[in-house]
Amino acid sequence: MPEGPEIRRAADRIGKALVGRTVVDGRWPFPTLSDKTHLLLNQEVIEVTSKGKAMLIRLDNGWTMYSHNQLYGRWTVHLNTTAVNSKRSLRAEFITERHAVRLWSATDIVLLPTHEEGGHPFLAKLGPDVLDDTVTESALTDRLAGPSCYRKKAATLMLDQRAFAGLGNYLRSEILHEAGVHPDDRPCDLSHETVVAWGQAIKRITVRAYETGGVTVPASTAEQSKARGEPRRRWRHAVFCRDERPCLTCGDLVLRKRYAGRRLDFCPTCQPPRRLTS
Ligand SMILES: [Zn+2]
C-alpha cells in the first residue's frame, strides 16, 4: 500500500493539474458521487492535499472530495487530448481546459462539505499527519511520551494511523532503525534521549521519503549500495528489504520479524531490546 509520502506526491501531481482550474467536464460514475455531479462540474479546484493516506480535493463551492485508495485505487494525470484505455473501473474524472485527472478502482470515495471534513469517520480518528509542516519533531516526541502511545509497542505504534498518520510498512522499519528502537520496545521502556531520537526519526525519514520519492537513506548511502549492484527495492533503504544482509551501520545481519502478518526488518545490534519485563 502506498504510504503517506507516496500519497502526498500524488496530491502534488494532481494539484499541479487542477488547482486554480475549473472542472469543465468529467464523469463521476461511483454511487456516492453519481447524483452529485452538479457539485463538481464548473467548479474551481482550490486545493489538493493529503491527510495520512487519504486524498482531499477541495472546491470553491465549499465541497471536498475525499478518497482513500486502499490497496487498489490509482490516480492518473494526462493531457485531456490523450486517449486512455484502462481495464480498471473509472470512479471519478476531472477535465480542465488542459488536463484529465482520473481516479480508478478506489471504493472509498465521498463528497462532503469542506467544513465537515474533520467529522469524516476516517479523518476524525487520524493522529497528527507527519508530513504536515505544523507537526514538529518535538510534537512527535511529545506524542510518543503521551498517554495514547507511552505503553504501546513500537511495531504497533508505527502502523497505527490514530497515533501517526501517513506511516506504513517500509517507514516503520526505517524509522525504528534510524532511532535505534527495538520493535518490541515501548516508549516507556526507553530513555528520554531515545524517545527524542525516535520523534526526530519519524519526521526526518518520512520527509526524506516524500522529497526523494521513497528513498529513506541519505544520497551517499544510496550511491554506495547502487555501486554494489543492489536493486532499487534494496538500495533505497537502510534495513527494509535488506534481511539476511549486513547492516549498513554495524555489519551485523539484519533480521526479519512479522507483526500481525506484516514484515518488519531490523538490526539486533543497532536496535537492542531495552524492555525490562515482558
Ligand atoms: Zn546495525
Residues whose N, C-alpha, C, O or C-beta is under 5 A from the ligand:
A	BS01	ZN	C247 T249 C250 G251 D252 C267 T269 C270
